[in-house]
Amino acid sequence: MEETLLQEEQEQFFRRLEERLLQPFVRKSAKEIADMLADDFIEFGSSGGIFNKQQIIDALQQESALQISLTDFSARILAAGVVLVNYRAIRHGVAENWKVPSLRSSIWKLIEGRWQIVFHQGTPTLNAE
Protein backbone atom coordinates (compact mmCIF):
# COMPACT_ATOMS: atom_id res chain seq x y z
CA MET A 1 0.00 0.00 0.00
CA GLU A 2 1.40 3.39 -1.00
CA GLU A 3 2.19 5.74 1.89
CA THR A 4 -0.19 8.69 1.66
CA LEU A 5 0.98 10.69 4.67
CA LEU A 6 3.52 13.32 3.75
CA GLN A 7 6.96 13.51 5.25
CA GLU A 8 7.32 16.24 7.88
CA GLU A 9 9.16 18.62 5.52
CA GLN A 10 6.46 18.26 2.86
CA GLU A 11 3.69 18.69 5.45
CA GLN A 12 5.36 21.89 6.70
CA PHE A 13 5.38 23.24 3.13
CA PHE A 14 1.58 22.93 2.95
CA ARG A 15 1.16 24.28 6.46
CA ARG A 16 3.12 27.39 5.42
CA LEU A 17 0.86 27.80 2.38
CA GLU A 18 -2.26 27.61 4.56
CA GLU A 19 -0.77 29.94 7.17
CA ARG A 20 0.06 32.43 4.41
CA LEU A 21 -3.60 32.46 3.39
CA LEU A 22 -4.53 33.34 6.97
CA GLN A 23 -2.30 36.44 7.08
CA PRO A 24 -4.32 39.70 6.95
CA PHE A 25 -2.02 41.35 4.38
CA VAL A 26 -2.36 38.34 2.05
CA ARG A 27 -6.13 38.16 2.50
CA LYS A 28 -6.40 41.83 1.46
CA SER A 29 -4.29 41.28 -1.67
CA ALA A 30 -6.52 40.28 -4.59
CA LYS A 31 -3.43 39.34 -6.61
CA GLU A 32 -1.97 37.05 -3.94
CA ILE A 33 -5.31 35.32 -3.38
CA ALA A 34 -5.88 34.99 -7.14
CA ASP A 35 -2.46 33.36 -7.48
CA MET A 36 -3.18 30.85 -4.70
CA LEU A 37 -6.69 29.84 -5.78
CA ALA A 38 -7.24 27.74 -8.91
CA ASP A 39 -9.55 29.22 -11.55
CA ASP A 40 -12.13 26.51 -10.83
CA PHE A 41 -11.83 26.96 -7.04
CA ILE A 42 -14.93 26.29 -4.93
CA GLU A 43 -15.48 26.80 -1.21
CA PHE A 44 -18.12 25.47 1.14
CA GLY A 45 -17.85 28.19 3.77
CA SER A 46 -18.38 27.87 7.50
CA SER A 47 -21.30 30.27 6.97
CA GLY A 48 -23.04 27.59 4.90
CA GLY A 49 -22.49 29.46 1.63
CA ILE A 50 -20.89 28.16 -1.56
CA PHE A 51 -18.34 30.48 -3.15
CA ASN A 52 -16.19 30.62 -6.27
CA LYS A 53 -12.78 32.22 -6.71
CA GLN A 54 -13.99 35.72 -7.53
CA GLN A 55 -16.53 35.74 -4.70
CA ILE A 56 -13.78 34.84 -2.21
CA ILE A 57 -11.46 37.52 -3.57
CA ASP A 58 -14.25 40.11 -3.29
CA ALA A 59 -15.27 38.98 0.21
CA LEU A 60 -11.72 39.09 1.55
CA GLN A 61 -11.38 42.69 0.34
CA GLN A 62 -14.25 43.58 2.71
CA GLU A 63 -13.14 41.43 5.64
CA SER A 64 -12.61 43.14 9.01
CA ALA A 65 -9.23 42.83 10.68
CA LEU A 66 -8.93 39.50 12.46
CA GLN A 67 -6.37 36.92 13.39
CA ILE A 68 -6.64 33.26 12.53
CA SER A 69 -4.57 30.56 14.17
CA LEU A 70 -4.37 26.91 13.21
CA THR A 71 -3.69 23.69 15.09
CA ASP A 72 -3.94 19.94 14.54
CA PHE A 73 -2.57 20.24 11.00
CA SER A 74 -2.24 17.17 8.80
CA ALA A 75 -1.64 16.59 5.10
CA ARG A 76 -2.13 13.54 2.94
CA ILE A 77 -1.53 12.73 -0.72
CA LEU A 78 -4.76 11.94 -2.59
CA ALA A 79 -3.13 11.39 -6.00
CA ALA A 80 -0.03 12.52 -7.88
CA GLY A 81 0.01 16.31 -7.59
CA VAL A 82 -3.04 16.44 -5.28
CA VAL A 83 -2.85 16.95 -1.50
CA LEU A 84 -5.57 17.17 1.15
CA VAL A 85 -4.86 19.27 4.25
CA ASN A 86 -6.98 19.32 7.40
CA TYR A 87 -6.71 21.55 10.44
CA ARG A 88 -8.55 23.30 13.21
CA ALA A 89 -8.75 27.10 12.88
CA ILE A 90 -9.73 29.75 15.40
CA ARG A 91 -10.71 33.22 14.19
CA HIS A 92 -10.00 35.88 16.81
CA GLY A 93 -11.57 39.32 16.74
CA VAL A 94 -8.86 41.97 16.94
CA ALA A 95 -10.87 44.78 18.52
CA GLU A 96 -13.39 42.56 20.32
CA ASN A 97 -12.81 39.56 22.52
CA TRP A 98 -14.38 36.68 20.56
CA LYS A 99 -13.29 33.36 19.05
CA VAL A 100 -14.89 31.35 16.26
CA PRO A 101 -13.56 27.79 15.91
CA SER A 102 -13.87 25.67 12.77
CA LEU A 103 -12.54 22.55 11.12
CA ARG A 104 -11.02 23.24 7.72
CA SER A 105 -10.02 21.17 4.73
CA SER A 106 -8.29 22.26 1.54
CA ILE A 107 -7.36 20.33 -1.56
CA TRP A 108 -4.18 21.62 -3.18
CA LYS A 109 -3.33 20.71 -6.77
CA LEU A 110 -0.12 21.19 -8.70
CA ILE A 111 -1.19 23.25 -11.73
CA GLU A 112 1.38 24.36 -14.29
CA GLY A 113 4.20 24.02 -11.79
CA ARG A 114 2.57 25.78 -8.83
CA TRP A 115 0.38 24.64 -5.96
CA GLN A 116 -3.13 26.10 -5.91
CA ILE A 117 -6.25 25.38 -3.87
CA VAL A 118 -9.08 23.82 -5.87
CA PHE A 119 -11.42 23.20 -2.92
CA HIS A 120 -11.83 24.50 0.63
CA GLN A 121 -14.39 23.76 3.32
CA GLY A 122 -14.88 25.32 6.74
CA THR A 123 -17.15 23.60 9.25
CA PRO A 124 -18.09 25.40 12.48
CA THR A 125 -17.37 23.63 15.76
CA LEU A 126 -18.82 24.22 19.18
CA ASN A 127 -15.66 25.09 21.09
CA ALA A 128 -12.19 26.47 20.58
CA GLU A 129 -10.39 23.52 22.19
C-alpha atoms as a printed R data frame, in Angstrom:
    type eleno elety resid chain resno       x      y       z
1   ATOM     1    CA   MET     A     1   0.000  0.000   0.000
2   ATOM     2    CA   GLU     A     2   1.396  3.389  -0.999
3   ATOM     3    CA   GLU     A     3   2.192  5.737   1.891
4   ATOM     4    CA   THR     A     4  -0.191  8.688   1.659
5   ATOM     5    CA   LEU     A     5   0.984 10.687   4.667
6   ATOM     6    CA   LEU     A     6   3.523 13.325   3.753
7   ATOM     7    CA   GLN     A     7   6.962 13.511   5.253
8   ATOM     8    CA   GLU     A     8   7.320 16.242   7.882
9   ATOM     9    CA   GLU     A     9   9.162 18.619   5.520
10  ATOM    10    CA   GLN     A    10   6.459 18.265   2.864
11  ATOM    11    CA   GLU     A    11   3.694 18.692   5.450
12  ATOM    12    CA   GLN     A    12   5.357 21.887   6.701
13  ATOM    13    CA   PHE     A    13   5.383 23.236   3.127
14  ATOM    14    CA   PHE     A    14   1.584 22.931   2.953
15  ATOM    15    CA   ARG     A    15   1.164 24.278   6.463
16  ATOM    16    CA   ARG     A    16   3.118 27.389   5.425
17  ATOM    17    CA   LEU     A    17   0.856 27.798   2.381
18  ATOM    18    CA   GLU     A    18  -2.262 27.608   4.563
19  ATOM    19    CA   GLU     A    19  -0.770 29.944   7.171
20  ATOM    20    CA   ARG     A    20   0.057 32.429   4.412
21  ATOM    21    CA   LEU     A    21  -3.603 32.456   3.387
22  ATOM    22    CA   LEU     A    22  -4.526 33.337   6.965
23  ATOM    23    CA   GLN     A    23  -2.303 36.440   7.081
24  ATOM    24    CA   PRO     A    24  -4.325 39.700   6.951
25  ATOM    25    CA   PHE     A    25  -2.017 41.351   4.376
26  ATOM    26    CA   VAL     A    26  -2.356 38.344   2.054
27  ATOM    27    CA   ARG     A    27  -6.134 38.158   2.500
28  ATOM    28    CA   LYS     A    28  -6.398 41.833   1.462
29  ATOM    29    CA   SER     A    29  -4.291 41.279  -1.667
30  ATOM    30    CA   ALA     A    30  -6.523 40.284  -4.587
31  ATOM    31    CA   LYS     A    31  -3.428 39.344  -6.609
32  ATOM    32    CA   GLU     A    32  -1.974 37.054  -3.944
33  ATOM    33    CA   ILE     A    33  -5.305 35.324  -3.381
34  ATOM    34    CA   ALA     A    34  -5.882 34.991  -7.137
35  ATOM    35    CA   ASP     A    35  -2.459 33.359  -7.481
36  ATOM    36    CA   MET     A    36  -3.177 30.851  -4.702
37  ATOM    37    CA   LEU     A    37  -6.689 29.839  -5.782
38  ATOM    38    CA   ALA     A    38  -7.240 27.742  -8.911
39  ATOM    39    CA   ASP     A    39  -9.547 29.221 -11.551
40  ATOM    40    CA   ASP     A    40 -12.131 26.506 -10.833
41  ATOM    41    CA   PHE     A    41 -11.832 26.962  -7.039
42  ATOM    42    CA   ILE     A    42 -14.928 26.292  -4.934
43  ATOM    43    CA   GLU     A    43 -15.479 26.798  -1.208
44  ATOM    44    CA   PHE     A    44 -18.118 25.475   1.141
45  ATOM    45    CA   GLY     A    45 -17.847 28.188   3.773
46  ATOM    46    CA   SER     A    46 -18.377 27.869   7.502
47  ATOM    47    CA   SER     A    47 -21.297 30.273   6.969
48  ATOM    48    CA   GLY     A    48 -23.042 27.595   4.899
49  ATOM    49    CA   GLY     A    49 -22.492 29.460   1.630
50  ATOM    50    CA   ILE     A    50 -20.891 28.157  -1.560
51  ATOM    51    CA   PHE     A    51 -18.341 30.484  -3.148
52  ATOM    52    CA   ASN     A    52 -16.194 30.620  -6.269
53  ATOM    53    CA   LYS     A    53 -12.775 32.217  -6.708
54  ATOM    54    CA   GLN     A    54 -13.991 35.723  -7.532
55  ATOM    55    CA   GLN     A    55 -16.526 35.738  -4.705
56  ATOM    56    CA   ILE     A    56 -13.776 34.835  -2.215
57  ATOM    57    CA   ILE     A    57 -11.456 37.520  -3.568
58  ATOM    58    CA   ASP     A    58 -14.248 40.106  -3.286
59  ATOM    59    CA   ALA     A    59 -15.274 38.975   0.215
60  ATOM    60    CA   LEU     A    60 -11.719 39.093   1.546
61  ATOM    61    CA   GLN     A    61 -11.379 42.694   0.341
62  ATOM    62    CA   GLN     A    62 -14.254 43.582   2.710
63  ATOM    63    CA   GLU     A    63 -13.136 41.426   5.643
64  ATOM    64    CA   SER     A    64 -12.610 43.140   9.012
65  ATOM    65    CA   ALA     A    65  -9.230 42.827  10.680
66  ATOM    66    CA   LEU     A    66  -8.928 39.500  12.458
67  ATOM    67    CA   GLN     A    67  -6.370 36.922  13.395
68  ATOM    68    CA   ILE     A    68  -6.644 33.257  12.530
69  ATOM    69    CA   SER     A    69  -4.568 30.562  14.172
70  ATOM    70    CA   LEU     A    70  -4.373 26.915  13.205
71  ATOM    71    CA   THR     A    71  -3.688 23.694  15.095
72  ATOM    72    CA   ASP     A    72  -3.941 19.940  14.542
73  ATOM    73    CA   PHE     A    73  -2.569 20.240  11.005
74  ATOM    74    CA   SER     A    74  -2.238 17.171   8.800
75  ATOM    75    CA   ALA     A    75  -1.640 16.588   5.098
76  ATOM    76    CA   ARG     A    76  -2.130 13.538   2.938
77  ATOM    77    CA   ILE     A    77  -1.528 12.725  -0.724
78  ATOM    78    CA   LEU     A    78  -4.757 11.936  -2.594
79  ATOM    79    CA   ALA     A    79  -3.129 11.389  -6.003
80  ATOM    80    CA   ALA     A    80  -0.034 12.515  -7.879
81  ATOM    81    CA   GLY     A    81   0.013 16.310  -7.594
82  ATOM    82    CA   VAL     A    82  -3.042 16.443  -5.278
83  ATOM    83    CA   VAL     A    83  -2.851 16.954  -1.503
84  ATOM    84    CA   LEU     A    84  -5.565 17.173   1.153
85  ATOM    85    CA   VAL     A    85  -4.863 19.268   4.249
86  ATOM    86    CA   ASN     A    86  -6.977 19.320   7.400
87  ATOM    87    CA   TYR     A    87  -6.707 21.552  10.439
88  ATOM    88    CA   ARG     A    88  -8.553 23.295  13.214
89  ATOM    89    CA   ALA     A    89  -8.753 27.101  12.882
90  ATOM    90    CA   ILE     A    90  -9.727 29.752  15.402
91  ATOM    91    CA   ARG     A    91 -10.710 33.219  14.192
92  ATOM    92    CA   HIS     A    92 -10.005 35.881  16.807
93  ATOM    93    CA   GLY     A    93 -11.574 39.324  16.739
94  ATOM    94    CA   VAL     A    94  -8.859 41.967  16.935
95  ATOM    95    CA   ALA     A    95 -10.875 44.777  18.522
96  ATOM    96    CA   GLU     A    96 -13.388 42.562  20.319
97  ATOM    97    CA   ASN     A    97 -12.814 39.556  22.524
98  ATOM    98    CA   TRP     A    98 -14.381 36.682  20.561
99  ATOM    99    CA   LYS     A    99 -13.294 33.363  19.052
100 ATOM   100    CA   VAL     A   100 -14.893 31.349  16.260
101 ATOM   101    CA   PRO     A   101 -13.556 27.788  15.913
102 ATOM   102    CA   SER     A   102 -13.872 25.672  12.771
103 ATOM   103    CA   LEU     A   103 -12.537 22.548  11.120
104 ATOM   104    CA   ARG     A   104 -11.018 23.242   7.718
105 ATOM   105    CA   SER     A   105 -10.016 21.166   4.727
106 ATOM   106    CA   SER     A   106  -8.288 22.256   1.544
107 ATOM   107    CA   ILE     A   107  -7.364 20.329  -1.564
108 ATOM   108    CA   TRP     A   108  -4.181 21.624  -3.177
109 ATOM   109    CA   LYS     A   109  -3.333 20.710  -6.765
110 ATOM   110    CA   LEU     A   110  -0.117 21.188  -8.699
111 ATOM   111    CA   ILE     A   111  -1.194 23.249 -11.726
112 ATOM   112    CA   GLU     A   112   1.378 24.361 -14.292
113 ATOM   113    CA   GLY     A   113   4.199 24.023 -11.788
114 ATOM   114    CA   ARG     A   114   2.574 25.780  -8.829
115 ATOM   115    CA   TRP     A   115   0.378 24.643  -5.956
116 ATOM   116    CA   GLN     A   116  -3.133 26.102  -5.908
117 ATOM   117    CA   ILE     A   117  -6.246 25.378  -3.868
118 ATOM   118    CA   VAL     A   118  -9.077 23.818  -5.867
119 ATOM   119    CA   PHE     A   119 -11.417 23.204  -2.918
120 ATOM   120    CA   HIS     A   120 -11.827 24.501   0.627
121 ATOM   121    CA   GLN     A   121 -14.388 23.758   3.318
122 ATOM   122    CA   GLY     A   122 -14.877 25.319   6.740
123 ATOM   123    CA   THR     A   123 -17.152 23.603   9.252
124 ATOM   124    CA   PRO     A   124 -18.085 25.404  12.478
125 ATOM   125    CA   THR     A   125 -17.365 23.625  15.759
126 ATOM   126    CA   LEU     A   126 -18.817 24.217  19.183
127 ATOM   127    CA   ASN     A   127 -15.662 25.087  21.093
128 ATOM   128    CA   ALA     A   128 -12.189 26.470  20.584
129 ATOM   129    CA   GLU     A   129 -10.394 23.519  22.192
